[in-house]
Amino acid sequence: MASSRCKCGEIDSPATGGARTSVKRSTPASKPSVSVKRTPHRPASALIALLRGVNVGGHKKVPMSELREVLSGIGCRSVATYIQSGNAVFSSDMMPEEAETAIEQAISSRFGFAVAVVVRTLAGWRAYETASVFAEAQTARPHLLLLGLPKRPPRPDAAEKLRVYAKAGEQIEIVDDGIWIDFATAIGSSKLTPAVIDRIVGSTVTARNWTTVQKLGEMARALD
C-alpha cells in the first residue's frame, strides 16, 4: 500500500477498508531503566504518545519494537504501538507533561538524537474524536484530514494566520488545543509546511490523520 507523507512529521498509511494495520504490543518490563519523577498517588490511566518526525526518509529511525522497550523501561505498562510514524498507547501514573519529558529523555539516551513527544490523556483524545470538525472530510478523505497537537497552547491568532497559507483549498479550525487541517486535495504541495505551522502556532506541532486518530482512540480505550 502506498503511503502518504504528513507535512507535520509522520508517515501514515491511508488504512482503507480491509487494510491490514500494524499494532504491536510490548512484553512486561521488570524495572524502569531511568529515573522518572511522578506525581504522587496518581492512579494509572491510559495515555497516548505521538513522536514527531521519526522514520521519515531514513532519518531519526526509531523501530517500534525498540520504542516499546523504551516505554516499558520508564515504567509504562501495556504498551502498544501503531504503524511506523511513532504512535503509542500505554498505561501510566505519570501526568502527560511528565510522560513527555521522560520519553524524550529516554529516546535521546537510547538513540542519540532528540525527538519531540506529545502526550495526551484518553479523556482529551475523546474530545478530539467528538469535536465534529470537518465531518465531510472525516468520511470522504480521512487521510487528508489532519489533527495537529502542539507542545504548548496555540497562539490566539494562529488559525487566522494559518489561513493565509491555505492556497489550495485547505480548511483550518482550532478547537481548544487541536489544530484541524483539511488538506482537501494534497498534503505534499501545500504551503502549510511544518515550519510554517510551528512558527505560527508558537511551538512544535505533531500531526496525525483522521484514520490514525480513530485507531489510537480505540487502542487507548481498550486499556481503560
Secondary structure, DSSP 8 states (H G I E B T S, - for coil): ---EEETTTEEE----TT----EEE----SS-SS-----TT---EEEEEEESS-SBTTBS---HHHHHHHHHHTT-EEEEEETTTTEEEEEESS-HHHHHHHHHHHHHHHHSS---EEEEEHHHHHHHHTS-TTHHHHHH-GGGEEEEEESS---TTHHHHHHTT--SS-EEEEETTEEEEE-TT-STT-S--HHHHHHHHTS-EEEEEHHHHHHHHHHHHHH-
